[in-house]
């Protein structure tokens, strides 16, 4: 039993050497995930209206999202705007880049739409 306990403690100490350091900014962001904040953000986003490509509401949604990322602590240099034309209407994509410190050449891509698609009856 003593050998097993020693081996287990040694293994745990090796694992702790590879553990990530606590980063308060990440904890602060995680603490912002509450039902109240989710509901508030969804309501604010819905209040922007129907966000069809090229519309004022779509542009307002773009700016709303960009300001959210800035408020979360991302810098302007981490934010890229890419313009495009769809059905003769101009719009933009928002690209946020966060380079890792441990694995800067590994990528995680998260994608979503902020435009509206109006259904047909």
C-alpha positions as CSV (number, residue, x, y, z in Angstrom):
1,X,0.0,0.0,0.0
2,X,2.9,2.4,0.8
3,X,4.3,1.9,-2.7
4,X,1.0,2.6,-4.3
5,X,0.4,5.7,-2.2
6,X,3.9,7.0,-3.0
7,X,3.4,6.3,-6.7
8,X,0.0,8.1,-6.6
9,X,1.5,11.1,-4.9
10,X,4.4,11.2,-7.3
11,X,2.0,11.0,-10.3
12,X,-0.2,13.8,-8.9
13,X,2.9,16.0,-8.4
14,X,3.9,15.5,-12.0
15,X,0.4,16.4,-13.1
16,X,0.5,19.5,-11.1
17,X,3.7,20.6,-12.8
18,X,1.8,20.6,-16.1
19,X,-1.4,22.3,-14.7
20,X,-2.3,25.7,-16.0
21,X,-2.0,28.7,-13.9
22,X,-5.1,30.4,-12.5
23,X,-6.0,33.5,-14.5
24,X,-8.4,35.8,-12.7
25,X,-9.7,37.4,-16.0
26,X,-11.0,34.0,-17.1
27,X,-12.7,33.5,-13.8
28,X,-14.3,36.9,-14.0
29,X,-15.6,36.0,-17.5
30,X,-16.9,32.7,-16.3
31,X,-18.7,34.4,-13.4
32,X,-20.6,36.6,-15.9
33,X,-22.4,33.5,-17.2
34,X,-25.6,33.7,-15.2
35,X,-29.2,33.2,-16.2
36,X,-29.8,36.9,-15.6
37,X,-26.9,38.0,-17.9
38,X,-27.9,35.5,-20.6
39,X,-31.5,36.7,-20.5
40,X,-30.4,40.4,-20.6
41,X,-28.0,39.8,-23.5
42,X,-30.6,37.9,-25.5
43,X,-33.2,40.6,-24.9
44,X,-30.8,43.3,-25.9
45,X,-30.0,41.4,-29.1
46,X,-33.7,40.7,-29.9
47,X,-34.5,44.4,-29.4
48,X,-32.1,45.3,-32.3
49,X,-34.9,44.0,-34.6
50,X,-34.8,41.9,-37.7
51,X,-31.2,41.8,-38.8
52,X,-31.3,41.0,-42.5
53,X,-28.1,41.4,-44.5
54,X,-27.3,45.1,-45.2
55,X,-30.0,46.4,-42.9
56,X,-29.5,49.1,-40.2
57,X,-30.5,46.5,-37.6
58,X,-27.8,44.1,-38.9
59,X,-25.2,46.9,-38.7
60,X,-26.4,47.7,-35.2
61,X,-26.0,44.0,-34.2
62,X,-22.5,44.0,-35.6
63,X,-21.6,47.0,-33.5
64,X,-23.3,45.6,-30.4
65,X,-21.3,42.4,-30.7
66,X,-18.0,44.2,-31.3
67,X,-18.6,46.4,-28.3
68,X,-19.4,43.2,-26.2
69,X,-16.0,41.8,-27.1
70,X,-14.3,45.0,-26.3
71,X,-16.0,45.1,-22.9
72,X,-14.9,41.5,-22.3
73,X,-11.3,42.8,-22.6
74,X,-10.4,42.0,-26.2
75,X,-8.3,44.7,-27.8
76,X,-9.0,46.4,-31.1
77,X,-6.0,44.6,-32.6
78,X,-7.7,41.2,-31.8
79,X,-10.8,42.3,-33.8
80,X,-11.0,42.0,-37.6
81,X,-13.9,43.3,-39.7
82,X,-14.4,41.6,-43.1
83,X,-16.8,43.3,-45.5
84,X,-18.8,41.3,-48.0
85,X,-21.6,41.7,-50.5
86,X,-24.7,39.4,-50.5
87,X,-27.6,40.0,-52.9
88,X,-26.2,43.4,-53.7
89,X,-26.2,44.4,-50.0
90,X,-23.1,45.2,-47.9
91,X,-22.4,43.6,-44.6
92,X,-19.5,42.6,-42.4
93,X,-18.2,39.6,-40.5
94,X,-16.6,39.9,-37.1
95,X,-13.5,37.9,-36.5
96,X,-12.0,37.7,-33.0
97,X,-8.5,36.3,-32.6
98,X,-7.0,35.2,-29.3
99,X,-3.5,33.7,-29.6
100,X,-2.7,31.1,-27.0
101,X,0.4,31.3,-24.9
102,X,1.1,27.6,-24.5
103,X,-0.1,26.4,-27.9
104,X,-0.1,29.4,-30.2
105,X,-0.2,27.3,-33.4
106,X,-3.4,25.3,-32.4
107,X,-6.7,26.7,-33.4
108,X,-10.3,26.6,-32.1
109,X,-12.9,28.1,-34.4
110,X,-16.3,29.1,-33.1
111,X,-18.7,30.4,-35.7
112,X,-22.2,31.9,-35.5
113,X,-24.6,34.1,-37.4
114,X,-25.9,37.4,-36.1
115,X,-28.2,38.1,-39.0
116,X,-31.9,37.1,-39.3
117,X,-33.5,34.9,-41.8
118,X,-37.2,35.8,-42.2
119,X,-39.3,32.7,-42.8
120,X,-42.1,32.3,-45.4
121,X,-45.6,31.3,-44.6
